[in-house]
Amino acid sequence: MRVGLCPTPNTPTLPGECPGPTVENQWDGGSVGRVDVEEVMYVVKELWHGRSVKDQSTKDVGRKMWRSVNELMLVRWDRRKPATVTNLVLLKFEEVDEHESTSIDIIKERDPEYFEMVTCVLKCAEREFAL
């Protein structure tokens, strides 16, 4: 992922121009998914509470949460789709390789409860963003 700033983020933009800070992520289909900084904060704080999707316990919520995100990474839930608010999960660095080496179908088959929890949270984000 790459964070970038437009030259003048508060000025009107033309269609296709960057409206402000964004995170760009090249995905398998060759297209770029764009998630702005506010959306990243929403995903980290509101959807995943600063915790790995595999560890949704309530410890270290609040100010301590921001100290713990140093070991976490946003990755696409479904690697066939671009990085969007409705397709990003927060994982520990050591969990990323395992996640990226498998498919959603395999996750659904091996761990249906985990699959349903993540899917439910991402559907809530979809409703929240009216996508």
N, C-alpha and C positions, 0 to 999 in steps of 0.2 A: 504494500500500500504506500501511496505517496500523498503527503499533504501539500497542497499548493494554495497560494493566495493570488487572487486577481490583482492587477495593478491598482485599481481603484474600486474596492468592494462595495462602496456605498453609492455608486453612480448607476444610473439606468444602463441596462445591457441590451444588446441585440439578441435575437433568438440564437441559441447555440453557444453564447458566451457564458463564461463563469460568473454567477451572481455573487460569489463570496468565497470564503474558505471551503475547500472540498477535500475529500479523500478519494483518490482515484485508484481503481484496482482493475488491472487487465484480467480478463477471465478467458476460459477455454474457447469460447465462441469468437474471440478476437475483439469484442466490443468492450467499452469501458463503462463500469458501473460508477456512479457518482453518489457520494454520500457527504452531505455538508457536516461541518463540525458540530452543529446543534443536534443533528441526527445521530452522530457518533455518541455524543453525550447521552442522548435519550436511550440508545441501545445499551450502553454500558451501565448507566445508572437506573433507568426505569425498567428495562426488560430483564436484565441479568443481575442487577443490584451489586455490580462490581465484583461478581463471583463467576467462576467457571460454571458453565451450564451443567457440568457434572457434579458441582458442589454448591447447591443452592441453600445451604444452611444460613442462619441469620447472624452468625458471629461476624464480627468486624464490619457491621453495617454502620454507616455514618462517616465520620471523619477518617476512621481507620480504613474505610473502604478504599480511599484514594491511594493509600500507601500500598495496598495489596494489588492494585491493578498493574504494577510494574512487571509482574511475571505473567501477564495475560495478553492475549492477542485476539483481535477480531478476525474471524474466518467465515467464509461462506458456508452455510448449512448445506446447501445443495450446490456442489461445484459446477453443475451444468448451467446455473443461473448467475446473473451478475450480482455484484455486491450492492444490496439495497437494505433499507431498514428491515424489511421482511425476510431477509435471507442472510442475516449476520448473527453469529453466535460468539460468545466469549469463552475462550479456552486457555488453559495453562499451556505454556510453551511445550511441555512434554506430552500434552494431549493432542497437539495439532497434527503431528505426523500420522498418528493412528487415525484421526478423523479424515484427513485428506487422502489416506490410502484405501478408504472404503467408500461405499455408496450409501445413499439414503435407504435404498431397498434392503441392503444388508443390515443396516442399523435397525430398521423397522422389524426385520425378522429376528435378529439376535436380542434386542432389548426394546420390546414394544412400549414399556412404560416410559422409558427415556425419550423415545421417538414421539410419543403422544404429548409429553410435557413440553418438549421443544416446539412441536407443531402448534400446540395450543397457545403458547406465548407469542409465536410469530403471527398467528392469526389475530391475536389481540392487537398487535402492532399494525397489522393490515387494516383493521377496523379503525384504529386510532388515527391513522394517516389517510383513511378513506381511499385505499388503493384497490 
